[in-house]
Amino acid sequence: MNLNGSIHLTRGDDRAVDGIGWQALFEAEDPHEVVKLIETAVGWTTASADPTTPRSLTYRIIAAVLGRTINDRIRLTVGTHWYGASYLTPEATPAWVSEFEGLESAVRACPDEAGLPLRHFWMIHRGDQPSAVLADDATLYAAHDGPTSLMPLYRKTRSLEDSVNVVLGASAS
């Protein structure tokens, strides 16, 4: 920026970029217009990838569930339970894994470079009782239902509300 009335932009290569005048900045109705002007001038495009991945959705759901239940009478906790399960043989698989339909096969199919596939699964406890499991791929395993993928539910509305309600419903039983 300079006092002579323009903002100088560079691309990092040899191609010239037209500057943006101060008048254009002051005429912009909101700061996002200015950012868009600069992005257009230097040739930056907006990202086309979905910013919410299954893993990030999982963590957002966990945070929302814990936030929503912070003052509940019966405490809700979430944690990983990968310890002691480096070799998933019938003898080494924790007993709680079989309580959730489809979870054991999902754990066995989960690729894990460290040999600890259960670290990709989050156990939801209501009090001291396991009530549901949420996988890093945004799949919910409930005690009385088969696996439920939460990503399609999220994509339908781009809101955590429905996904969080499904998790809370599963963990209430």
C-alpha positions, 0 to 999 in steps of 0.5 A: 500500500502506498500514499499515492493511491494504489495497492500493489499486488504481486503473484510471486511469478513474472506476470504483472498484476494491476493494482487496486486503487484506494477508491475501490477499497473505500467504496466496498460495502463490506470487507469481504468485497475487498478480499474478493477484489484482491483474490481476483487480481492475483488469480486466486480461486476459491477452494472447491473441496468440502471443508468438512471431512468425516473426521472433522465432522466427528470432532465437531459432533463430539464437541457439540454433544459434550457442550449440549450435555454439560449440565445434565444430571447423568454425566456424558463422557467421550474418549478413545479406548485403544489401549490393550487392543493392539492385536485384535484377536478374539481374546484381545478384543475388548468385550464392549466392542461386541455390544455395538452391531457392526463395530467389531468388523469396522475395527478389524477393517480399520487401517492403522499404521500403529496397529491400534485401530480402536484409537479411531473410535470414540466411546460415548459413556452415559455415567459409567455405561457405554452407550454409543461409539462414534468412528473417525469416519463419522459413523455412529454405532449404537447398541440397538441399531446398525451403523449410521453414517452421519455425513449424509445427514450433515450434508443435507442441511450443513448443520450439526443439529440433526447429527447431534440429535441422532448421537444424543438419541443413541446415547440416551438408551 
